[in-house]
Amino acid sequence: MDLVFSRLDNTVARYTLTGVSPSFINAIRRAMCSEVPKLAIEDIKIYDNTSALFDEMLAHRIGLVPLKTNSDLYVSADRCTCEGAGCDRCSTMYTLSVEGPGMVYSRDLIPSDPEAVPVDEKIPIVKLEKGQKVVIEARAEMNLGKVHAKWQPTINCGYKNYPVITVETHCDACGTCVDQCPRDVLVLKGGVLTVEEGKLESCSLCKLCEKACLSTGIGDEPGIRISDDATRFIGVVESDGSLPVRTIIRQSLLYLKNESNELAEKLQEISEG
């Protein structure tokens, strides 16, 4: 197995994984979405709400605000010694008190933990007219994306097969396929059809170039063929800002490792028993 990153920063990672099966990379994708814990508001006490939103709608909007999470300080609620009752190891408190006129923003959520602030302070929650007020107390807890989407640390997480573009010997370099490529992957150089340098991974495997070649009516077989490498994949993961991408990747891989070790131990016990 070979892992190469073409981009890796706090919010986005783009990588190429070679020597694995589709089920393996899909397991990584699912783990990044569902098995990496983060903070999200779960319980809300509404002391005053005279806004245009019902209490349920207001609570729903506040619950979806992404919160910065220090995974070294907090543990998932299902693993905490409080058994989900809510303590400072798996949860933190917020208060919000705003009176109109004006917009209530995510920055108005004041955390008891200064590090657990909203990812973006300008997320609009509700607009208040003169005399309207919102006063709440909220508790955020660490949990997993498989429990609810608000605990998913990713907003974009997927993969695709690595494209393989083959130019056949009978290609006459008419250029029809070049005009049809939506991502400008193909180019004519010196009367020869080739792949633009650095653009191969941009191919979406749409095969419009193959169809364009056949539409010329020159033959029954296209002069260009698009396929994929069954053991090589291009992956991308984008964080919602609550956790760095490095943390998401590392924790998802550790989860898969632990699950694999546990499965191996169970199988060993079965074989010995």
FENSUL-V156425 format. One record per residue. PHI is phi in whole degrees, 0 to 359 (* if undefined). NEAR is the number of other C-alpha atoms within 10 Angstrom. Layout:
phi-><PHI/PHI>
near-><NEAR/NEAR>
This chain:
phi-><*/227/241/231/264/264/207/207/223/292/246/226/228/234/217/239/244/241/85/229/265/302/294/290/291/290/295/296/300/295/293/295/281/243/241/250/286/209/278/204/289/247/243/227/255/259/272/205/210/250/283/284/266/295/305/295/292/297/297/297/297/294/295/270/289/291/241/297/232/263/290/277/263/245/238/296/302/285/250/281/291/281/58/86/290/104/223/285/271/235/209/210/255/224/232/213/215/224/239/286/276/143/265/272/249/299/294/281/282/260/273/286/259/301/278/266/279/302/299/236/280/250/283/287/250/200/265/251/270/300/91/275/212/229/228/221/229/229/238/260/228/279/203/247/297/288/277/201/298/293/265/283/278/247/247/211/211/196/205/215/293/287/287/234/250/242/264/286/293/273/295/262/54/287/90/298/294/297/292/272/292/286/242/54/280/263/207/261/229/61/75/235/281/211/267/301/301/80/252/303/291/281/300/264/61/284/64/296/294/298/296/296/294/292/291/288/76/285/200/271/244/291/279/223/232/247/220/218/272/290/241/224/221/252/241/219/221/236/278/277/100/289/227/296/300/303/294/299/295/298/290/292/291/295/298/296/297/295/295/294/296/294/296/297/295/296/296/294/296/295/293/280/272>
near-><8/9/12/11/13/11/10/14/11/13/16/19/20/18/17/19/20/18/12/14/13/14/9/11/21/14/14/20/21/17/22/28/26/21/24/29/27/28/31/31/25/19/14/21/13/16/11/14/19/16/19/13/14/11/16/10/13/18/20/16/15/21/20/15/24/26/26/21/23/16/18/6/9/20/21/20/21/14/12/18/13/13/12/16/11/17/16/14/16/26/24/21/20/19/16/18/16/19/18/16/13/13/17/22/19/23/16/20/22/18/21/13/12/8/11/21/22/23/18/17/13/13/18/16/20/19/16/21/15/10/10/17/19/20/15/17/17/21/20/22/26/27/27/24/20/16/11/11/14/21/28/25/32/25/11/12/19/17/18/17/20/23/20/14/18/13/16/13/8/11/16/13/20/14/18/16/26/22/14/17/19/15/13/16/20/23/19/14/11/8/11/13/21/18/18/13/9/8/12/17/16/14/20/17/17/11/17/17/24/19/16/19/26/18/14/12/10/12/11/9/14/20/22/23/16/17/13/14/12/14/15/22/23/21/21/19/25/20/23/21/20/27/24/21/23/16/16/23/18/12/18/22/19/13/17/16/12/12/12/12/12/12/12/12/12/12/12/11/10/9/8/7/6>
